[in-house]
Amino acid sequence: MPYCGANPVSDMWSEQAMRLLAGSFTAAVRDGDDAGARAGMAMAATFAGLGFGNAGVHIPHANAYPIAGRVRDFRPEGYPKDEPLVPHGMAVALSAPEAFRFTFAACPERHLRAAEILDPAAGGEPAGRLPAVLAALMREIGLPNGIGGVGYTEADVPALVEGAMKQQRLLATAPLPVGEDDLAAILSRSVELW
């Protein structure tokens, strides 16, 4: 939802997706046999796709390409062990908290609204509210603790920035201009999120 353009169609779908996610995500991860939670997530994914199709995606998705593409040793539970892999959704999530900290100034009200939908009790300083909600959700469902959790260190940041900068189609839709130094800061802060 933190896309900052005026697009009521995207806003409607994105908000619906987040509401469904807030009610279903943790349950679906904890119990894959929970048909209601899985149905909620399927509908959330559909609504999110409708929102993304209208508004686009930006920094977390641009970062996901090199995070997944340069992985060396990470093998997530439940996936075949013959090749290292960072699944796309995981790769997107690993830098999302810090990407949204970066984009906060462009549209604070949208970031705060997203945090409120995902966690109505969320507090703390405004620019850190959505990043904190996302990091808490990541911990709750067992995602790795930032890009360090999938094997990257600060020394890998320049190569990850190089890969993300190639994703100009995605970076162009960010609510703020984003350059190499911005991506380096986002990825450096994403080595460890909690």
Secondary structure, DSSP 8 states (H G I E B T S, - for coil): ----S--HHHHHHHHHHHHHHHHHHHHHHH-TT-HHHHHHHHHHHHHHHHHHHHH---HHHHHHHHHHHT--S---TTS-SSS----HHHHHHTTHHHHHHHHGGG-HHHHHHHHHHH-TT--S-HHHHHHHHHHHHHHHHT--SSGGGGT--GGGHHHHHHHHHT-HHHHTTSSS---HHHHHHHHHHTS---
